[in-house]
Amino acid sequence: MNRIPVFFRPELVAPDQGASPSAHKPAQVVADWQAHGLPIEVIAPPPVTRAQLALAHDGAYVDSVLDCREPNGFGNNSPAVAATLPYTSGAMLAAARRALANRRVAVAPVSGFHHAGLNHGGGYCTFNGLMVAACVLHEEGLVERVGIIDFDQHYGNGTDDIISRRHIRWIEHCTAGLKWHRPTQAAEFLDHIADVVARMCDCDLILYQAGADPHVDDPLGGWLTTEQLRERDRRVFAAAAEWQVPVAWNLAGGYQRTEDGGIGPVLQIHRNTMLECAARFSERSSDVCLS
């Protein structure tokens, strides 16, 4: 693999929705990766259909949100946000398909998934693209078991809601927000990562949420340093490669802002994740600067 496949298209970007940059962050992240010369190949993903969304979510909820009759995860009825939603989940599904095909890795530079449950959104999440991707691939017979590693700051309550209410037994879900919150837990958490991935060694695919909000300076996080977040990612990719389980990963929370309103600190965290991904999986890894 010369370049890491990244599934992005402008249609999955919405205007800034305020406190969370997730609606417009994908374009900035991809531009940052390109500006730093990272070995990526940008590919336009197709949108998911309403029927595919309804494999994870209640169909009436899907229709209500997309028709702007029910608030999205940002708490508004914005048509601009609604128009992006099939593409954000579409990017995750496309990355999962590509990771299965290349047996290594692919990326969906999107977020706003894990607080979305069967028939509700919240916490800047409207549809759970992790569960949509897993359910579509399972429905198509392409996977028997899927692992979801959610290393966002917060509990992936929406993912657990869908797993429980859909009576799903073929997903192994680890959400760090249930247990890990304090700087004194950092070393224990990092040492635990290999065990998390090992529990998924019999999975056909791992979906990995590389959240930026556990950073010590994040207003909604606060327990891992920049270096520890990067080590987190290195250990996830290393363990998945050791077990030969393909990984499709996406962005997740990150709420730091600079004085001028920029998200430079968040971009650095996401850049580090891509650097570690490229170092592990790209055939050009010797050209990747890890400093």
Secondary structure in CASP SS format (residue, H / E / C, confidence):
PFRMAT SS
TARGET T0000
AUTHOR 0000-0000-0000
METHOD secondary structure of the structure
MODEL  1
M C 1.00
N C 1.00
R C 1.00
I E 1.00
P E 1.00
V E 1.00
F E 1.00
F C 1.00
R C 1.00
P H 1.00
E H 1.00
L H 1.00
V C 1.00
A C 1.00
P C 1.00
D C 1.00
Q C 1.00
G C 1.00
A C 1.00
S C 1.00
P C 1.00
S C 1.00
A C 1.00
H C 1.00
K H 1.00
P H 1.00
A H 1.00
Q H 1.00
V H 1.00
V H 1.00
A H 1.00
D H 1.00
W H 1.00
Q H 1.00
A H 1.00
H C 1.00
G C 1.00
L C 1.00
P C 1.00
I E 1.00
E E 1.00
V E 1.00
I E 1.00
A C 1.00
P C 1.00
P C 1.00
P C 1.00
V C 1.00
T C 1.00
R H 1.00
A H 1.00
Q H 1.00
L H 1.00
A C 1.00
L C 1.00
A C 1.00
H C 1.00
D C 1.00
G H 1.00
A H 1.00
Y H 1.00
V H 1.00
D H 1.00
S H 1.00
V H 1.00
L H 1.00
D C 1.00
C C 1.00
R C 1.00
E C 1.00
P C 1.00
N C 1.00
G C 1.00
F C 1.00
G C 1.00
N C 1.00
N C 1.00
S C 1.00
P H 1.00
A H 1.00
V H 1.00
A H 1.00
A H 1.00
T H 1.00
L H 1.00
P H 1.00
Y H 1.00
T H 1.00
S H 1.00
G H 1.00
A H 1.00
M H 1.00
L H 1.00
A H 1.00
A H 1.00
A H 1.00
R H 1.00
R H 1.00
A H 1.00
L H 1.00
A H 1.00
N H 1.00
R C 1.00
R C 1.00
V E 1.00
A E 1.00
V E 1.00
A E 1.00
P C 1.00
V C 1.00
S C 1.00
G C 1.00
F C 1.00
H C 1.00
H C 1.00
A C 1.00
G C 1.00
L C 1.00
N C 1.00
H C 1.00
G C 1.00
G E 1.00
G C 1.00
Y C 1.00
C E 1.00
T C 1.00
F C 1.00
N C 1.00
G H 1.00
L H 1.00
M H 1.00
V H 1.00
A H 1.00
A H 1.00
C H 1.00
V H 1.00
L H 1.00
H H 1.00
E H 1.00
E C 1.00
G C 1.00
L C 1.00
V C 1.00
E C 1.00
R C 1.00
V E 1.00
G E 1.00
I E 1.00
I E 1.00
D E 1.00
F C 1.00
D C 1.00
Q C 1.00
H C 1.00
Y C 1.00
G C 1.00
N H 1.00
G H 1.00
T H 1.00
D H 1.00
D H 1.00
I H 1.00
I H 1.00
S H 1.00
R H 1.00
R C 1.00
H C 1.00
I C 1.00
R C 1.00
W C 1.00
I E 1.00
E E 1.00
H E 1.00
C E 1.00
T E 1.00
A H 1.00
G H 1.00
L H 1.00
K C 1.00
W C 1.00
H C 1.00
R C 1.00
P H 1.00
T H 1.00
Q H 1.00
A H 1.00
A H 1.00
E H 1.00
F H 1.00
L H 1.00
D H 1.00
H H 1.00
I H 1.00
A H 1.00
D H 1.00
V H 1.00
V H 1.00
A H 1.00
R C 1.00
M C 1.00
C C 1.00
D C 1.00
C C 1.00
D C 1.00
L E 1.00
I E 1.00
L E 1.00
Y E 1.00
Q E 1.00
A E 1.00
G C 1.00
A C 1.00
D C 1.00
P C 1.00
H E 1.00
V C 1.00
D C 1.00
D C 1.00
P C 1.00
L C 1.00
G C 1.00
G C 1.00
W C 1.00
L E 1.00
T C 1.00
T H 1.00
E H 1.00
Q H 1.00
L H 1.00
R H 1.00
E H 1.00
R H 1.00
D H 1.00
R H 1.00
R H 1.00
V H 1.00
F H 1.00
A H 1.00
A H 1.00
A H 1.00
A H 1.00
E H 1.00
W H 1.00
Q C 1.00
V C 1.00
P C 1.00
V E 1.00
A E 1.00
W E 1.00
N E 1.00
L E 1.00
A C 1.00
G C 1.00
G C 1.00
Y C 1.00
Q C 1.00
R C 1.00
T C 1.00
E C 1.00
D C 1.00
G C 1.00
G C 1.00
I C 1.00
G H 1.00
P H 1.00
V H 1.00
L H 1.00
Q H 1.00
I H 1.00
H H 1.00
R H 1.00
N H 1.00
T H 1.00
M H 1.00
L H 1.00
E H 1.00
C H 1.00
A H 1.00
A H 1.00
R H 1.00
F H 1.00
S C 1.00
E C 1.00
R C 1.00
S H 1.00
S H 1.00
D H 1.00
V C 1.00
C C 1.00
L C 1.00
S C 1.00
END
